[in-house]
Amino acid sequence: MKVKQMKQIVYRSMLFILLLQVGSILKGQSVDIQKLHSPILFKGDSVTAYRDPLALYEKGIIYLYFTLTEIEPDGKIYMYTAFSKSKDLLHWSPVKKITAKDQSLNYSSPGSIIRYQNEWIMCLQTYPRKNYSVEQMPKYGDENSRLFLMHSTDLENWSAPEIIKVKGDTVDDKNMGRMIDPFLLQDQQIKNKWWIFYKQNGASRSYSYDLKHWVYNGHIAAGENVCIIFRNDAYIMFHSPPNGIGIKRSKNLMEWKDESQVLTLGQNNWDWAKGRITAGYVLDIEKNEKNGYRYLLFFHGSGPKKETEGDFDKNASIGLAWSKDLESWEWLK
């Protein structure tokens, strides 16, 4: 066989394998829940907490962003926004921090990522806890907690955070009050209108037409870590009461009706989540519907102690559940 013919055969074989791989990604076959052995994706320990997950599915890859809390050898505690990525939910890239080490800021709680003007935009918070160490646990973000946006072209490298003036341009940053856990989404009726929900007086909301100038628009009773998706002509909100993941529905983002169900998943059997289940983020991964599910629910669990007892900045882990209809949920035991 001539060298040229051999090269052609090798080239065609490589191309065939590549096409199979691409086809698998496009069909969503790489994400296979059946291969998982634990409900835990990222396990916290005595010096580490994984909290507040946000997930994005892009070109066959799941990007998982979260709050990473680390207790250093000297006892000081720092929070970061970090991420990892995976094609199969089983093998994850090394965790990468994308915000700075600074107790006066503690960028954390990534809420959502949108596509806007050919780039990705993420919303997140600051959670200032100056001079914070293990002797003070738990300590919560002070009155200077604020909301921010970051920009990216590749989902891995992000711009410096820019504050979101959700109360309007005329309200000074110092007078906006404590606010955490932002979630950014597009209005389904007015496509150039954007909303941001955040934890203040329940769940407050503001809107913008350019992501720069915002108008405050009231608040509703709700817990922390709001996540909102739009399905069947209704907005569905997942939020966090003192324990579990609550659900609300709305036609217009103004009036909300509570669902009777509060998701606590397998908490009764999970020591790692005995203290609290919270911060649910629902990802629609429609390409996998044929495998028996469509929606992935990322959340974090704290335990065995309650967060108020100390398992806030440690022993917090990110878990996973799934559903095909947003009504019934499944998880590993």
Buried (B, 14 or more C-beta within 10 A) or exposed (E): EEEEEEEEEEEEEEEEEEEEEEEEBEEBBBBBBEEBEEBBBBBBEEBBBBBBBBBBBEEBBBBBBBBBBBBEEEEBBBBBBBBBBBBBBBEBBEBEBBBEBBBEBBBBBBBBBBEBEEEBBBBBBBBBBEEBBBEEBBBEBEEBBBBBBBBBEEBEEBEEBEEBBBBEEEBEEEEBBBBBBBBBBBBBEEEEEBBBBBBBEBBBBBBBEEBEEBEBBEBBEBBBBBBBBBEEEEBBBBBBEEBBBBBBBBEEBEEBEEBEEBBBBBBEEBEBBBBBBBBBBBBBBEBBEEBEBBBBBBBBBBBEBBBEEBBBBBBBBBBBBBBBEBEEBBBBE
